[in-house]
């Protein structure tokens, strides 16, 4: 098993606490990304959709995963299990320092996640406290905050997957 953390950043304009509508552990937020077969290196042509609220039994009969799929080229089966509790919203301060924030951990067996796509279903709040629903299907967002009398926006979205290690400390699991 290999653990991958999905990291992301963006240029936030007068916005903070940028995250999925239901929070970083939103069970219904759809993650769209391609998968790379660890056996033959084939990258899926279509994006795969994975949500925490959906689980399927593993072929071995021991447990479940959020995704079980076969490689179209070599036929090898792989699975992905999402691990909640590790994500944090992107704040204006992190954005201004061009730092990434961890979003979700994926326990991958046979696949490597690649090429994450942002979609609809995000939220943020303006620096004056006005909540905004953010659709990133077009890869950026722009609006106007009446209360704060300023433009707000999200641009230059970047996401990447990095291998992380599981650590147990004081009864708490973290990924670094």
Secondary structure, DSSP 4 states (H G I P E B T S, - for coil): -EEEEEEEEEEEESEEEEEETT-TT-TTPPEEEEEEETTT-PBPSS-EEE-TT--EE-TTSS-EESEEEE-TTT--EEEEEEE-S---PBPHHHHHTT--EEEEEEEEESEEEEEEE--S-EEEEETTS-EEEE--TTS-EEEEETTTTEEEEEEEEEEEEEEE-EEEETTEEEE-
